[in-house]
Amino acid sequence: MAQPLTGVTAITLFVDDLAAAREFYGRAFGLPVMFEDGASAVFNFGNTLINLLDSAEAPGLIGPASVADRSAGARAQFTITVEDVDAAHAELVARGVEFVNGPMDRPWGIRTACFADPAGHIWEIAH
């Protein structure tokens, strides 16, 4: 391959309730919406854009692949490195975020805590 495939610039997450997902991301991460239309809302996470796309629009993007229903379970986790997991956990709880687990010390030497967005995508804070 002549050109390396590096530098993830955008991740598209399929959501069933765009309004709920938009509200959650704005509240939980404290970020403004960078772009939005009737089918999507985009948040800028520094070097990566997170595009929340209405699941009804996803087949036009990924077809003929199908979009899995949320009941299929989590298939990915996104990690954000923080200076202090406990402090970040407390701040997110104060913003109304409910955690799946943690904070906890992992056997591989890091401290983590995980939460899910309204569509079931798993986010981890870690240090």
N, C-alpha and C positions, 0 to 999 in steps of 0.2 A: 504494500500500500504506500503510495507516494506521500500522502498527507496523513499524519496521525490524527486519530479521532480522540481529541482531548478537550477539556474545558466545557463542562455542561453549562449551557447558558439559560436554558429554560426547561421546566418540568411542567407537564400538563396533568392535572388531577381531575378525573371525572367525578362530578357531584350531582346528586339527584335534586338537591334544593340549593340553587345558586344563591338566593338571598340569605339563607341561614349560613352557608359557607362563607360568603362575603363578610357578614357581620362577625362571625367567629374569628376569621383571620385578622380583621381590623382590630378587634378587641384583644385577642390573645397575643398577637405579635406587635401591636401598637404601630402598625404600618398603614399609610394611606394607600388607597387604590391608585395604581399607576395608569391603568386603562380599564375601561369596562364598556360593554355593550349588552344587548339583551341575552347573549349566550355565554358571556365570560366576564371574569374579573381577574386582573393581573396585579400581583404584589411583587415589589422589588426587594429581594433578600440579599442585597449587595451584588455579588457576581452572578446570581442566579435569579431568574424570574419564575415565580410560581403562578401558573395560569389555571384558574378554576374554571372548568368548562362544563356546561350543562350536559349531563349524560346523553340527552336526546340528540345532541349535536355530534357526539363522539364517533358514531359510525361513518360520518362523512370524512372524518380525519383518519381513522384507523382501518376502515373497511378493506377487505372483507373480514378482518378480525372482529371479534365481538367484545362487548363491554361486560365484565362480570358484575353480577349483582352484589351489593354490599354483604349479603348473607353468606357469600362464599368465603369470607374471612379476610384477614390482612395478608397482603402479599409483598409489602415493602415497608421500610421504616426510614424516616428522614432524621438525621442527627444534626443538632446544633450544639456546638461547643460553647460552654459558658464558663465563667471564672468560678462560680459558686453554685452548684446544683441546688443546694437547699434554699439559697436566697432566690434563685430564679423560680424554683418550685413555689415558694411562698408568694412571689409576685404574680405568677400565673394563677394560683388559687384565688388570690384577691381579685383577679380579673374575671373570675367565674369559670376557669378551666378545671374540668374534672380529670383526674389522673387515673390511668390504667394500673400503674404500679410505681413504686419508689416514693421518695429517693432511697436508693439502695447501693451498697458497695458490691461490685461484680467481682467474680473470682479472677478476672483478667486485669484487675487493678484500676478500674475507673468507677466513678459514682454516676448513677443514671436515674432518670425518672421518665416515664412515658405517658403520653396522653393521645387521644384521638380527636380528629376534627369531626364535624357532623356527618361526613360521608364515610367515616371509618378509617381514614388514612392515619397511620401511626407516626407520631413525632416524638423524638427522644431529645432530652437535654442531657449533656454529659460533660464531665471533667475528670 
